[in-house]
Amino acid sequence: MTNVNRQKGLSIWGVLFVIGVLMFFGFLFMKLFPPYYDNLRIYNGMELLVKENDVANLSRNETVRRLNRILLIDYVDEIVDMRQALRLERRDEGVDLHVHYEVVVPLAYNLSALIRFDNVVFAPYNR
């Protein structure tokens, strides 16, 4: 004989655990999404700079000035100081624009997340 009245499914503790795990990952997503989205806008600004200008033939100061102007439009100019973060690496074919920076995101109390970004965009010489 089989027991027909046997319960199936999650108990209230199982449901609470699943909700707690979903809330934890939702909280992490809400805290960590903005820095990644800002980094995407910085990367897109770097690509736009390369498309619109002959970056390979510009000086470093002029490159920083033009990149800051592009980032000001997207409201990400205050995220990173381009005078410190931007590094130009000249090669035979062109110039690599490196932007390396870190963002510290406070999560709760004394717990924080450190996110390191390293963007590289290639600017060929226009010959």
N, C-alpha and C positions, 0 to 999 in steps of 0.2 A: 504494500500500500504506500502511496505517495502522500506527502503532506501538502494539501492544496492551499492551506492558509499561510504558507511560508512567505515572509516579506522579501521584497526585492527592491534594490535601489540604494541611494545614499541616505545615511542618517543625517540628522541636523548638524552633527559635528563635521561630517564629510562636506556638506553644502557650505558651511561656514569656512572650512579650510579652502575650498575651491574659490570662494568669493574673496578670501583674504589674499590668496596667491594672485588672483586677477587684479585686485586693487594695488598690490605691491608693484607688479609690472606696469600697471597703468601710471602709477606715481613716478616710477623711473622713466617711463617714456615721456611724461609731461615735463620732467626736469631736464632730461638729456636731449630732447628734440631741438630746442632753440639753438644751442651751440652748433649742432650739426647743420641746421638750416642756415645759420649765419656763415658757416664755413662754405657751404654750397654757393652762397651769394658772393663770397670773396673769390672763390675759384672762377665763377662766371664773370666777375669783374676783371680778373686777370686775363681770361680768354678774350673778353671784349677789348681790353687794352691792346692785346697782340693783334687782333683783327683790324682795329681802327688806326693803329699807329705803326710806324716803323721802329719798333722798340729796340731792335738790335743795334740801331745807330744812335739811340738816345743816350744821354748821360744818366747816371744813377739818380741824381737829384730830379731831373726832368721826369724820369720814369716814376719815381715816388710821387711827384706832384700830380701827374696825370692819373695814376692809379687811385690816389686819395680822392680826386675829383669824381671818379667813377663810383667809388665806394660810398661817397657822401650821398649820392642819389639813392642808393639802396639802404641808407641808414646803418651801415656797418663800418663806418669810418672810425668809430670809437672802440671797436672790438679789439683791434690790433694796431700797434704803432708801426707803420710801414717803414719808417726810417731805421728801425731796429730789426724788423722781421724780414725785410726783403733783401735777398742776396742774388746778385747777378753772376752767373757762371758762363763765361764766354767760351765757345767751341768753334771749330772750323766752319760748321754749317750755320751757326747762329748763336743765340743766347738762351740759357735756361733761367727762368725766373723762379726762384725758390722763396716760398713764404712759409716759415716755420714759427709756430706760436703755440702756447698752451692756455687752456681755459680751466679754471677751477670752479666747479659747480657745487655750492653747498646743498647737501641733501637733507640732513636732520642733525640738530645739535652740533657735535664736533665731527660729524661724518661728511666728507666731501668726495667728489669725483674729479680726478685730474684727467683732462682730455688733451692729447697732443695731436696737432694737425701739421702736416707737411705737404704743401701743395707745390707742384712743379708744372710749369707751362713753358713750352718751347716756342721761341720767336726766331724764325729763320731770317737770314740776311736777304734783303731785296736787292738782287743784282741785275 
